[in-house]
Amino acid sequence: MDDGLRVTDRVVVPGGELRERFSRSSGPGGQGVNTTDSRVELSFDLAASPSLPEPLRDRALQRLAGRLVDGVLTIAASEHRAQLANREAARERMVALLREAIAPPPKSRRPTRPSRRAKERRLTDKKRQAQRKRDRRVDGD
């Protein structure tokens, strides 16, 4: 397994900045659940990480503020029976979360107005629909 996490082409989180904890999972596994530590908690100290450039770190801290505890991002994975599969799942989720958090903000929408032709088309369609409904009436209005 790769030691570090490749978030983007330019951003890699070294394995030394990641902490893994293992515990017993409550998920599937039969009798093995009671004896194996298959649940994985992957932690990354986002606030103190030197591997992220300052603007990206600030953006990630702002976007992930609700998920951080003292600047540390923690992901728990227990959906698989095997510890190795849970480790891979936790790493994939961490990469996806960090990639989304450091992504640049979307371009702001430039407000536009409907064209004159679009307004005319909308009104003629509206009149046509009203006429169609009027023609369906039985009471003679």
N, CA, C and O atoms as a GROMACS GRO file, in nm:
protein
  564
    1MET      N    1   0.085  -0.118   0.000
    1MET     CA    2   0.000   0.000   0.000
    1MET      C    3   0.089   0.124   0.000
    1MET      O    4   0.190   0.128   0.070
    2ASP      N    5   0.052   0.222  -0.078
    2ASP     CA    6   0.125   0.347  -0.087
    2ASP      C    7   0.124   0.417   0.048
    2ASP      O    8   0.021   0.419   0.116
    3ASP      N    9   0.237   0.472   0.088
    3ASP     CA   10   0.250   0.532   0.220
    3ASP      C   11   0.177   0.666   0.230
    3ASP      O   12   0.111   0.693   0.330
    4GLY      N   13   0.188   0.749   0.126
    4GLY     CA   14   0.126   0.881   0.128
    4GLY      C   15  -0.006   0.882   0.053
    4GLY      O   16  -0.043   0.784  -0.013
    5LEU      N   17  -0.077   0.994   0.064
    5LEU     CA   18  -0.203   1.012  -0.008
    5LEU      C   19  -0.184   1.114  -0.117
    5LEU      O   20  -0.147   1.228  -0.089
    6ARG      N   21  -0.209   1.077  -0.242
    6ARG     CA   22  -0.202   1.170  -0.353
    6ARG      C   23  -0.340   1.234  -0.369
    6ARG      O   24  -0.433   1.170  -0.420
    7VAL      N   25  -0.352   1.360  -0.326
    7VAL     CA   26  -0.479   1.430  -0.332
    7VAL      C   27  -0.500   1.486  -0.473
    7VAL      O   28  -0.604   1.465  -0.534
    8THR      N   29  -0.400   1.558  -0.524
    8THR     CA   30  -0.402   1.608  -0.661
    8THR      C   31  -0.263   1.582  -0.720
    8THR      O   32  -0.179   1.520  -0.656
    9ASP      N   33  -0.241   1.630  -0.842
    9ASP     CA   34  -0.110   1.612  -0.904
    9ASP      C   35   0.000   1.679  -0.824
    9ASP      O   36   0.113   1.630  -0.820
   10ARG      N   37  -0.032   1.791  -0.762
   10ARG     CA   38   0.069   1.870  -0.691
   10ARG      C   39   0.064   1.855  -0.540
   10ARG      O   40   0.160   1.891  -0.472
   11VAL      N   41  -0.044   1.802  -0.487
   11VAL     CA   42  -0.060   1.791  -0.341
   11VAL      C   43  -0.055   1.645  -0.300
   11VAL      O   44  -0.138   1.564  -0.341
   12VAL      N   45   0.043   1.612  -0.217
   12VAL     CA   46   0.058   1.477  -0.163
   12VAL      C   47   0.074   1.490  -0.012
   12VAL      O   48   0.156   1.567   0.037
   13VAL      N   49  -0.006   1.413   0.061
   13VAL     CA   50   0.005   1.411   0.207
   13VAL      C   51   0.096   1.294   0.243
   13VAL      O   52   0.061   1.179   0.217
   14PRO      N   53   0.211   1.322   0.304
   14PRO     CA   54   0.302   1.212   0.341
   14PRO      C   55   0.240   1.120   0.445
   14PRO      O   56   0.158   1.162   0.526
   15GLY      N   57   0.281   0.996   0.442
   15GLY     CA   58   0.228   0.898   0.536
   15GLY      C   59   0.258   0.932   0.681
   15GLY      O   60   0.185   0.890   0.770
   16GLY      N   61   0.365   1.006   0.706
   16GLY     CA   62   0.400   1.044   0.842
   16GLY      C   63   0.301   1.137   0.907
   16GLY      O   64   0.296   1.147   1.030
   17GLU      N   65   0.220   1.207   0.827
   17GLU     CA   66   0.120   1.300   0.881
   17GLU      C   67  -0.014   1.231   0.906
   17GLU      O   68  -0.106   1.294   0.958
   18LEU      N   69  -0.025   1.104   0.870
   18LEU     CA   70  -0.150   1.030   0.888
   18LEU      C   71  -0.137   0.939   1.010
   18LEU      O   72  -0.030   0.883   1.035
   19ARG      N   73  -0.246   0.927   1.086
   19ARG     CA   74  -0.249   0.834   1.198
   19ARG      C   75  -0.364   0.737   1.177
   19ARG      O   76  -0.476   0.776   1.142
   20GLU      N   77  -0.336   0.609   1.199
   20GLU     CA   78  -0.440   0.507   1.188
   20GLU      C   79  -0.461   0.442   1.324
   20GLU      O   80  -0.366   0.408   1.394
   21ARG      N   81  -0.588   0.426   1.358
   21ARG     CA   82  -0.625   0.353   1.480
   21ARG      C   83  -0.716   0.240   1.439
   21ARG      O   84  -0.798   0.255   1.348
   22PHE      N   85  -0.704   0.129   1.505
   22PHE     CA   86  -0.785   0.013   1.473
   22PHE      C   87  -0.866  -0.027   1.595
   22PHE      O   88  -0.818  -0.021   1.708
   23SER      N   89  -0.991  -0.068   1.570
   23SER     CA   90  -1.077  -0.112   1.679
   23SER      C   91  -1.174  -0.217   1.625
   23SER      O   92  -1.176  -0.244   1.505
   24ARG      N   93  -1.252  -0.273   1.713
   24ARG     CA   94  -1.347  -0.376   1.671
   24ARG      C   95  -1.465  -0.312   1.602
   24ARG      O   96  -1.519  -0.211   1.647
   25SER      N   97  -1.504  -0.373   1.493
   25SER     CA   98  -1.612  -0.320   1.412
   25SER      C   99  -1.745  -0.378   1.456
   25SER      O  100  -1.750  -0.491   1.505
   26SER      N  101  -1.851  -0.303   1.440
   26SER     CA  102  -1.984  -0.353   1.473
   26SER      C  103  -2.053  -0.409   1.350
   26SER      O  104  -2.166  -0.456   1.358
   27GLY      N  105  -1.986  -0.405   1.237
   27GLY     CA  106  -2.048  -0.447   1.111
   27GLY      C  107  -2.046  -0.596   1.090
   27GLY      O  108  -2.034  -0.673   1.185
   28PRO      N  109  -2.058  -0.639   0.962
   28PRO     CA  110  -2.065  -0.781   0.930
   28PRO      C  111  -1.934  -0.852   0.960
   28PRO      O  112  -1.828  -0.790   0.966
   29GLY      N  113  -1.942  -0.982   0.980
   29GLY     CA  114  -1.821  -1.059   1.004
   29GLY      C  115  -1.843  -1.181   1.090
   29GLY      O  116  -1.749  -1.257   1.112
   30GLY      N  117  -1.963  -1.201   1.139
   30GLY     CA  118  -1.991  -1.321   1.218
   30GLY      C  119  -1.911  -1.322   1.346
   30GLY      O  120  -1.896  -1.220   1.413
   31GLN      N  121  -1.859  -1.440   1.382
   31GLN     CA  122  -1.785  -1.454   1.506
   31GLN      C  123  -1.653  -1.378   1.501
   31GLN      O  124  -1.598  -1.341   1.606
   32GLY      N  125  -1.600  -1.355   1.380
   32GLY     CA  126  -1.474  -1.283   1.366
   32GLY      C  127  -1.481  -1.140   1.413
   32GLY      O  128  -1.378  -1.080   1.447
   33VAL      N  129  -1.600  -1.083   1.416
   33VAL     CA  130  -1.617  -0.944   1.460
   33VAL      C  131  -1.570  -0.928   1.604
   33VAL      O  132  -1.516  -0.823   1.640
   34ASN      N  133  -1.589  -1.030   1.684
   34ASN     CA  134  -1.556  -1.020   1.826
   34ASN      C  135  -1.407  -1.027   1.853
   34ASN      O  136  -1.363  -0.995   1.964
   35THR      N  137  -1.327  -1.069   1.756
   35THR     CA  138  -1.185  -1.090   1.782
   35THR      C  139  -1.093  -1.003   1.698
   35THR      O  140  -0.979  -0.979   1.738
   36THR      N  141  -1.138  -0.955   1.583
   36THR     CA  142  -1.047  -0.881   1.495
   36THR      C  143  -1.075  -0.731   1.501
   36THR      O  144  -1.189  -0.687   1.514
   37ASP      N  145  -0.968  -0.655   1.491
   37ASP     CA  146  -0.978  -0.509   1.488
   37ASP      C  147  -0.986  -0.464   1.344
   37ASP      O  148  -0.885  -0.423   1.285
   38SER      N  149  -1.105  -0.472   1.285
   38SER     CA  150  -1.118  -0.441   1.143
   38SER      C  151  -1.162  -0.296   1.117
   38SER      O  152  -1.151  -0.249   1.004
   39ARG      N  153  -1.212  -0.226   1.218
   39ARG     CA  154  -1.254  -0.087   1.200
   39ARG      C  155  -1.130   0.001   1.197
   39ARG      O  156  -1.037  -0.016   1.276
   40VAL      N  157  -1.128   0.098   1.104
   40VAL     CA  158  -1.012   0.184   1.086
   40VAL      C  159  -1.054   0.330   1.105
   40VAL      O  160  -1.153   0.374   1.047
   41GLU      N  161  -0.978   0.403   1.185
   41GLU     CA  162  -0.994   0.548   1.197
   41GLU      C  163  -0.867   0.613   1.143
   41GLU      O  164  -0.758   0.594   1.197
   42LEU      N  165  -0.883   0.689   1.036
   42LEU     CA  166  -0.770   0.757   0.973
   42LEU      C  167  -0.779   0.905   1.010
   42LEU      O  168  -0.880   0.970   0.983
   43SER      N  169  -0.673   0.958   1.071
   43SER     CA  170  -0.673   1.098   1.116
   43SER      C  171  -0.562   1.175   1.046
   43SER      O  172  -0.454   1.122   1.019
   44PHE      N  173  -0.592   1.302   1.018
   44PHE     CA  174  -0.497   1.390   0.953
   44PHE      C  175  -0.508   1.528   1.018
   44PHE      O  176  -0.616   1.588   1.019
   45ASP      N  177  -0.398   1.577   1.072
   45ASP     CA  178  -0.397   1.709   1.137
   45ASP      C  179  -0.386   1.816   1.029
   45ASP      O  180  -0.277   1.855   0.987
   46LEU      N  181  -0.501   1.862   0.985
   46LEU     CA  182  -0.508   1.957   0.875
   46LEU      C  183  -0.452   2.093   0.914
   46LEU      O  184  -0.384   2.157   0.835
   47ALA      N  185  -0.479   2.136   1.036
   47ALA     CA  186  -0.437   2.270   1.079
   47ALA      C  187  -0.285   2.283   1.089
   47ALA      O  188  -0.230   2.390   1.066
   48ALA      N  189  -0.217   2.174   1.124
   48ALA     CA  190  -0.073   2.182   1.145
   48ALA      C  191   0.007   2.118   1.032
   48ALA      O  192   0.128   2.098   1.046
   49SER      N  193  -0.057   2.085   0.923
   49SER     CA  194   0.011   2.014   0.815
   49SER      C  195   0.101   2.106   0.734
   49SER      O  196   0.055   2.207   0.680
   50PRO      N  197   0.231   2.073   0.724
   50PRO     CA  198   0.320   2.152   0.640
   50PRO      C  199   0.314   2.110   0.492
   50PRO      O  200   0.370   2.178   0.407
   51SER      N  201   0.246   2.001   0.463
   51SER     CA  202   0.244   1.951   0.324
   51SER      C  203   0.143   2.026   0.236
   51SER      O  204   0.152   2.019   0.114
   52LEU      N  205   0.048   2.096   0.298
   52LEU     CA  206  -0.049   2.174   0.220
   52LEU      C  207  -0.004   2.320   0.215
   52LEU      O  208   0.031   2.376   0.318
   53PRO      N  209  -0.006   2.382   0.096
   53PRO     CA  210   0.025   2.524   0.089
   53PRO      C  211  -0.076   2.606   0.170
   53PRO      O  212  -0.191   2.566   0.187
   54GLU      N  213  -0.032   2.720   0.219
   54GLU     CA  214  -0.114   2.802   0.308
   54GLU      C  215  -0.254   2.834   0.254
   54GLU      O  216  -0.352   2.817   0.326
   55PRO      N  217  -0.267   2.881   0.127
   55PRO     CA  218  -0.403   2.913   0.081
   55PRO      C  219  -0.494   2.790   0.073
   55PRO      O  220  -0.613   2.799   0.102
   56LEU      N  221  -0.438   2.676   0.034
   56LEU     CA  222  -0.519   2.554   0.027
   56LEU      C  223  -0.558   2.507   0.166
   56LEU      O  224  -0.671   2.462   0.188
   57ARG      N  225  -0.466   2.518   0.261
   57ARG     CA  226  -0.496   2.478   0.398
   57ARG      C  227  -0.608   2.564   0.455
   57ARG      O  228  -0.700   2.513   0.519
   58ASP      N  229  -0.599   2.696   0.432
   58ASP     CA  230  -0.703   2.786   0.483
   58ASP      C  231  -0.839   2.754   0.422
   58ASP      O  232  -0.940   2.752   0.492
   59ARG      N  233  -0.840   2.728   0.292
   59ARG     CA  234  -0.965   2.694   0.224
   59ARG      C  235  -1.023   2.565   0.279
   59ARG      O  236  -1.144   2.556   0.303
   60ALA      N  237  -0.938   2.464   0.299
   60ALA     CA  238  -0.984   2.335   0.351
   60ALA      C  239  -1.034   2.350   0.495
   60ALA      O  240  -1.136   2.291   0.532
   61LEU      N  241  -0.963   2.428   0.576
   61LEU     CA  242  -1.007   2.449   0.715
   61LEU      C  243  -1.144   2.516   0.719
   61LEU      O  244  -1.228   2.483   0.803
   62GLN      N  245  -1.164   2.610   0.629
   62GLN     CA  246  -1.293   2.680   0.625
   62GLN      C  247  -1.405   2.588   0.580
   62GLN      O  248  -1.513   2.588   0.639
   63ARG      N  249  -1.380   2.509   0.475
   63ARG     CA  250  -1.485   2.423   0.420
   63ARG      C  251  -1.514   2.301   0.508
   63ARG      O  252  -1.627   2.252   0.510
   64LEU      N  253  -1.414   2.253   0.581
   64LEU     CA  254  -1.434   2.134   0.664
   64LEU      C  255  -1.450   2.168   0.812
   64LEU      O  256  -1.435   2.081   0.897
   65ALA      N  257  -1.480   2.293   0.842
   65ALA     CA  258  -1.488   2.338   0.981
   65ALA      C  259  -1.582   2.252   1.065
   65ALA      O  260  -1.555   2.227   1.182
   66GLY      N  261  -1.692   2.208   1.008
   66GLY     CA  262  -1.788   2.128   1.084
   66GLY      C  263  -1.741   1.987   1.112
   66GLY      O  264  -1.795   1.922   1.202
   67ARG      N  265  -1.643   1.938   1.039
   67ARG     CA  266  -1.595   1.801   1.057
   67ARG      C  267  -1.466   1.792   1.138
   67ARG      O  268  -1.424   1.683   1.177
   68LEU      N  269  -1.405   1.906   1.165
   68LEU     CA  270  -1.276   1.905   1.233
   68LEU      C  271  -1.292   1.912   1.385
   68LEU      O  272  -1.381   1.979   1.437
   69VAL      N  273  -1.205   1.840   1.454
   69VAL     CA  274  -1.197   1.849   1.600
   69VAL      C  275  -1.054   1.893   1.631
   69VAL      O  276  -0.960   1.816   1.613
   70ASP      N  277  -1.039   2.016   1.678
   70ASP     CA  278  -0.908   2.075   1.706
   70ASP      C  279  -0.817   2.071   1.583
   70ASP      O  280  -0.697   2.048   1.596
   71GLY      N  281  -0.874   2.093   1.466
   71GLY     CA  282  -0.797   2.098   1.342
   71GLY      C  283  -0.763   1.962   1.284
   71GLY      O  284  -0.689   1.954   1.186
   72VAL      N  285  -0.816   1.855   1.342
   72VAL     CA  286  -0.787   1.719   1.296
   72VAL      C  287  -0.909   1.662   1.225
   72VAL      O  288  -1.020   1.663   1.278
   73LEU      N  289  -0.886   1.612   1.104
   73LEU     CA  290  -0.991   1.547   1.026
   73LEU      C  291  -0.980   1.397   1.048
   73LEU      O  292  -0.873   1.339   1.031
   74THR      N  293  -1.091   1.334   1.085
   74THR     CA  294  -1.091   1.190   1.112
   74THR      C  295  -1.197   1.121   1.027
   74THR      O  296  -1.311   1.167   1.018
   75ILE      N  297  -1.158   1.012   0.964
   75ILE     CA  298  -1.246   0.930   0.882
   75ILE      C  299  -1.251   0.791   0.944
   75ILE      O  300  -1.146   0.734   0.974
   76ALA      N  301  -1.369   0.736   0.963
   76ALA     CA  302  -1.384   0.600   1.015
   76ALA      C  303  -1.442   0.511   0.906
   76ALA      O  304  -1.535   0.551   0.836
   77ALA      N  305  -1.386   0.392   0.892
   77ALA     CA  306  -1.435   0.296   0.793
   77ALA      C  307  -1.451   0.161   0.860
   77ALA      O  308  -1.357   0.108   0.919
   78SER      N  309  -1.572   0.105   0.849
   78SER     CA  310  -1.596  -0.027   0.908
   78SER      C  311  -1.692  -0.109   0.822
   78SER      O  312  -1.752  -0.204   0.871
   79GLU      N  313  -1.706  -0.072   0.695
   79GLU     CA  314  -1.805  -0.140   0.611
   79GLU      C  315  -1.758  -0.274   0.557
   79GLU      O  316  -1.839  -0.353   0.509
   80HIS      N  317  -1.627  -0.301   0.564
   80HIS     CA  318  -1.575  -0.428   0.513
   80HIS      C  319  -1.536  -0.519   0.629
   80HIS      O  320  -1.516  -0.473   0.741
   81ARG      N  321  -1.526  -0.647   0.599
   81ARG     CA  322  -1.486  -0.743   0.703
   81ARG      C  323  -1.335  -0.740   0.726
   81ARG      O  324  -1.288  -0.766   0.837
   82ALA      N  325  -1.260  -0.708   0.621
   82ALA     CA  326  -1.114  -0.711   0.632
   82ALA      C  327  -1.059  -0.573   0.668
   82ALA      O  328  -1.106  -0.471   0.619
   83GLN      N  329  -0.957  -0.573   0.754
   83GLN     CA  330  -0.895  -0.448   0.796
   83GLN      C  331  -0.831  -0.376   0.678
   83GLN      O  332  -0.839  -0.253   0.668
   84LEU      N  333  -0.767  -0.451   0.590
   84LEU     CA  334  -0.700  -0.391   0.474
   84LEU      C  335  -0.801  -0.319   0.383
   84LEU      O  336  -0.773  -0.210   0.334
   85ALA      N  337  -0.916  -0.380   0.361
   85ALA     CA  338  -1.019  -0.318   0.278
   85ALA      C  339  -1.071  -0.190   0.344
   85ALA      O  340  -1.098  -0.092   0.275
   86ASN      N  341  -1.085  -0.192   0.476
   86ASN     CA  342  -1.130  -0.072   0.548
   86ASN      C  343  -1.022   0.037   0.544
   86ASN      O  344  -1.055   0.156   0.538
   87ARG      N  345  -0.895  -0.002   0.549
   87ARG     CA  346  -0.787   0.097   0.538
   87ARG      C  347  -0.793   0.166   0.402
   87ARG      O  348  -0.780   0.288   0.392
   88GLU      N  349  -0.811   0.087   0.297
   88GLU     CA  350  -0.820   0.145   0.162
   88GLU      C  351  -0.942   0.234   0.148
   88GLU      O  352  -0.935   0.341   0.088
   89ALA      N  353  -1.055   0.190   0.203
   89ALA     CA  354  -1.178   0.271   0.196
   89ALA      C  355  -1.160   0.404   0.269
   89ALA      O  356  -1.204   0.508   0.221
   90ALA      N  357  -1.097   0.400   0.386
   90ALA     CA  358  -1.074   0.524   0.463
   90ALA      C  359  -0.983   0.618   0.386
   90ALA      O  360  -1.007   0.739   0.382
   91ARG      N  361  -0.877   0.564   0.325
   91ARG     CA  362  -0.784   0.648   0.247
   91ARG      C  363  -0.855   0.709   0.126
   91ARG      O  364  -0.834   0.827   0.096
   92GLU      N  365  -0.938   0.631   0.057
   92GLU     CA  366  -1.011   0.684  -0.059
   92GLU      C  367  -1.105   0.796  -0.017
   92GLU      O  368  -1.115   0.899  -0.085
   93ARG      N  369  -1.175   0.777   0.095
   93ARG     CA  370  -1.266   0.882   0.141
   93ARG      C  371  -1.192   1.007   0.185
   93ARG      O  372  -1.239   1.119   0.162
   94MET      N  373  -1.076   0.988   0.248
   94MET     CA  374  -0.994   1.103   0.290
   94MET      C  375  -0.949   1.182   0.168
   94MET      O  376  -0.956   1.305   0.167
   95VAL      N  377  -0.902   1.112   0.064
   95VAL     CA  378  -0.857   1.179  -0.058
   95VAL      C  379  -0.973   1.255  -0.122
   95VAL      O  380  -0.957   1.371  -0.161
   96ALA      N  381  -1.090   1.191  -0.132
   96ALA     CA  382  -1.206   1.257  -0.194
   96ALA      C  383  -1.246   1.381  -0.116
   96ALA      O  384  -1.278   1.484  -0.175
   97LEU      N  385  -1.245   1.371   0.017
   97LEU     CA  386  -1.285   1.485   0.101
   97LEU      C  387  -1.186   1.600   0.088
   97LEU      O  388  -1.226   1.716   0.076
   98LEU      N  389  -1.056   1.568   0.092
   98LEU     CA  390  -0.955   1.673   0.079
   98LEU      C  391  -0.956   1.735  -0.060
   98LEU      O  392  -0.940   1.856  -0.074
   99ARG      N  393  -0.974   1.653  -0.163
   99ARG     CA  394  -0.978   1.705  -0.300
   99ARG      C  395  -1.093   1.804  -0.316
   99ARG      O  396  -1.077   1.909  -0.378
  100GLU      N  397  -1.208   1.770  -0.260
  100GLU     CA  398  -1.324   1.859  -0.268
  100GLU      C  399  -1.301   1.986  -0.186
  100GLU      O  400  -1.345   2.094  -0.225
  101ALA      N  401  -1.233   1.973  -0.072
  101ALA     CA  402  -1.213   2.087   0.017
  101ALA      C  403  -1.112   2.188  -0.038
  101ALA      O  404  -1.126   2.307  -0.013
  102ILE      N  405  -1.012   2.141  -0.113
  102ILE     CA  406  -0.910   2.235  -0.163
  102ILE      C  407  -0.939   2.280  -0.305
  102ILE      O  408  -0.864   2.360  -0.362
  103ALA      N  409  -1.048   2.231  -0.365
  103ALA     CA  410  -1.083   2.271  -0.501
  103ALA      C  411  -1.112   2.421  -0.505
  103ALA      O  412  -1.166   2.477  -0.410
  104PRO      N  413  -1.075   2.486  -0.614
  104PRO     CA  414  -1.104   2.630  -0.623
  104PRO      C  415  -1.253   2.655  -0.627
  104PRO      O  416  -1.330   2.571  -0.674
  105PRO      N  417  -1.295   2.770  -0.578
  105PRO     CA  418  -1.439   2.799  -0.579
  105PRO      C  419  -1.490   2.810  -0.722
  105PRO      O  420  -1.416   2.851  -0.811
  106PRO      N  421  -1.616   2.772  -0.745
  106PRO     CA  422  -1.670   2.781  -0.881
  106PRO      C  423  -1.680   2.925  -0.926
  106PRO      O  424  -1.692   3.017  -0.844
  107LYS      N  425  -1.675   2.945  -1.057
  107LYS     CA  426  -1.688   3.080  -1.110
  107LYS      C  427  -1.825   3.136  -1.074
  107LYS      O  428  -1.925   3.064  -1.078
  108SER      N  429  -1.828   3.265  -1.039
  108SER     CA  430  -1.957   3.324  -1.004
  108SER      C  431  -2.041   3.341  -1.130
  108SER      O  432  -1.989   3.370  -1.238
  109ARG      N  433  -2.170   3.324  -1.113
  109ARG     CA  434  -2.261   3.331  -1.226
  109ARG      C  435  -2.277   3.476  -1.269
  109ARG      O  436  -2.300   3.564  -1.187
  110ARG      N  437  -2.266   3.497  -1.398
  110ARG     CA  438  -2.288   3.630  -1.452
  110ARG      C  439  -2.436   3.643  -1.484
  110ARG      O  440  -2.486   3.569  -1.568
  111PRO      N  441  -2.506   3.734  -1.418
  111PRO     CA  442  -2.650   3.742  -1.440
  111PRO      C  443  -2.683   3.780  -1.585
  111PRO      O  444  -2.621   3.869  -1.643
  112THR      N  445  -2.780   3.712  -1.640
  112THR     CA  446  -2.823   3.741  -1.777
  112THR      C  447  -2.973   3.767  -1.776
  112THR      O  448  -3.042   3.739  -1.679
  113ARG      N  449  -3.020   3.822  -1.887
  113ARG     CA  450  -3.163   3.848  -1.901
  113ARG      C  451  -3.215   3.772  -2.021
  113ARG      O  452  -3.141   3.750  -2.117
  114PRO      N  453  -3.341   3.730  -2.017
  114PRO     CA  454  -3.396   3.664  -2.134
  114PRO      C  455  -3.406   3.762  -2.251
  114PRO      O  456  -3.434   3.880  -2.232
  115SER      N  457  -3.383   3.710  -2.371
  115SER     CA  458  -3.390   3.796  -2.489
  115SER      C  459  -3.535   3.834  -2.520
  115SER      O  460  -3.629   3.775  -2.466
  116ARG      N  461  -3.551   3.933  -2.605
  116ARG     CA  462  -3.685   3.976  -2.643
  116ARG      C  463  -3.761   3.862  -2.709
  116ARG      O  464  -3.880   3.842  -2.684
  117ARG      N  465  -3.692   3.786  -2.794
  117ARG     CA  466  -3.754   3.672  -2.864
  117ARG      C  467  -3.800   3.566  -2.763
  117ARG      O  468  -3.907   3.508  -2.779
  118ALA      N  469  -3.719   3.542  -2.659
  118ALA     CA  470  -3.756   3.443  -2.558
  118ALA      C  471  -3.880   3.488  -2.481
  118ALA      O  472  -3.968   3.407  -2.451
  119LYS      N  473  -3.888   3.618  -2.450
  119LYS     CA  474  -4.006   3.670  -2.380
  119LYS      C  475  -4.131   3.656  -2.468
  119LYS      O  476  -4.237   3.614  -2.420
  120GLU      N  477  -4.116   3.690  -2.598
  120GLU     CA  478  -4.231   3.678  -2.689
  120GLU      C  479  -4.276   3.533  -2.701
  120GLU      O  480  -4.396   3.505  -2.700
  121ARG      N  481  -4.181   3.442  -2.714
  121ARG     CA  482  -4.214   3.301  -2.726
  121ARG      C  483  -4.288   3.252  -2.602
  121ARG      O  484  -4.385   3.177  -2.613
  122ARG      N  485  -4.242   3.293  -2.484
  122ARG     CA  486  -4.307   3.252  -2.359
  122ARG      C  487  -4.451   3.303  -2.355
  122ARG      O  488  -4.542   3.230  -2.315
  123LEU      N  489  -4.471   3.428  -2.395
  123LEU     CA  490  -4.606   3.484  -2.391
  123LEU      C  491  -4.699   3.420  -2.493
  123LEU      O  492  -4.815   3.395  -2.464
  124THR      N  493  -4.648   3.394  -2.614
  124THR     CA  494  -4.734   3.329  -2.714
  124THR      C  495  -4.768   3.186  -2.672
  124THR      O  496  -4.881   3.140  -2.692
  125ASP      N  497  -4.673   3.116  -2.614
  125ASP     CA  498  -4.702   2.981  -2.564
  125ASP      C  499  -4.806   2.987  -2.452
  125ASP      O  500  -4.893   2.901  -2.442
  126LYS      N  501  -4.794   3.088  -2.368
  126LYS     CA  502  -4.888   3.104  -2.258
  126LYS      C  503  -5.030   3.132  -2.312
  126LYS      O  504  -5.128   3.076  -2.263
  127LYS      N  505  -5.038   3.219  -2.414
  127LYS     CA  506  -5.167   3.249  -2.474
  127LYS      C  507  -5.226   3.127  -2.543
  127LYS      O  508  -5.347   3.102  -2.536
  128ARG      N  509  -5.141   3.051  -2.610
  128ARG     CA  510  -5.186   2.930  -2.680
  128ARG      C  511  -5.242   2.828  -2.579
  128ARG      O  512  -5.345   2.766  -2.604
  129GLN      N  513  -5.172   2.813  -2.467
  129GLN     CA  514  -5.217   2.720  -2.363
  129GLN      C  515  -5.350   2.766  -2.303
  129GLN      O  516  -5.438   2.684  -2.278
  130ALA      N  517  -5.364   2.896  -2.280
  130ALA     CA  518  -5.489   2.950  -2.225
  130ALA      C  519  -5.604   2.927  -2.322
  130ALA      O  520  -5.715   2.892  -2.281
  131GLN      N  521  -5.577   2.948  -2.451
  131GLN     CA  522  -5.681   2.926  -2.553
  131GLN      C  523  -5.721   2.778  -2.558
  131GLN      O  524  -5.839   2.745  -2.569
  132ARG      N  525  -5.623   2.692  -2.549
  132ARG     CA  526  -5.648   2.547  -2.550
  132ARG      C  527  -5.739   2.510  -2.433
  132ARG      O  528  -5.832   2.431  -2.451
  133LYS      N  529  -5.713   2.564  -2.314
  133LYS     CA  530  -5.796   2.534  -2.197
  133LYS      C  531  -5.936   2.594  -2.214
  133LYS      O  532  -6.036   2.532  -2.176
  134ARG      N  533  -5.941   2.716  -2.272
  134ARG     CA  534  -6.073   2.778  -2.297
  134ARG      C  535  -6.156   2.694  -2.392
  134ARG      O  536  -6.277   2.680  -2.373
  135ASP      N  537  -6.093   2.638  -2.493
  135ASP     CA  538  -6.164   2.557  -2.592
  135ASP      C  539  -6.218   2.427  -2.532
  135ASP      O  540  -6.313   2.370  -2.585
  136ARG      N  541  -6.160   2.380  -2.425
  136ARG     CA  542  -6.203   2.254  -2.363
  136ARG      C  543  -6.323   2.274  -2.272
  136ARG      O  544  -6.387   2.176  -2.233
  137ARG      N  545  -6.354   2.395  -2.237
  137ARG     CA  546  -6.465   2.420  -2.144
  137ARG      C  547  -6.599   2.379  -2.206
  137ARG      O  548  -6.622   2.393  -2.326
  138VAL      N  549  -6.686   2.327  -2.118
  138VAL     CA  550  -6.815   2.280  -2.164
  138VAL      C  551  -6.923   2.383  -2.135
  138VAL      O  552  -7.022   2.390  -2.208
  139ASP      N  553  -6.908   2.465  -2.031
  139ASP     CA  554  -7.012   2.554  -1.986
  139ASP      C  555  -7.035   2.674  -2.078
  139ASP      O  556  -7.128   2.752  -2.055
  140GLY      N  557  -6.954   2.691  -2.180
  140GLY     CA  558  -6.977   2.797  -2.277
  140GLY      C  559  -6.918   2.930  -2.245
  140GLY      O  560  -6.954   3.029  -2.308
  141ASP      N  561  -6.827   2.939  -2.147
  141ASP     CA  562  -6.761   3.067  -2.113
  141ASP      C  563  -6.665   3.107  -2.221
  141ASP      O  564  -6.601   3.212  -2.210
   0.00000   0.00000   0.00000
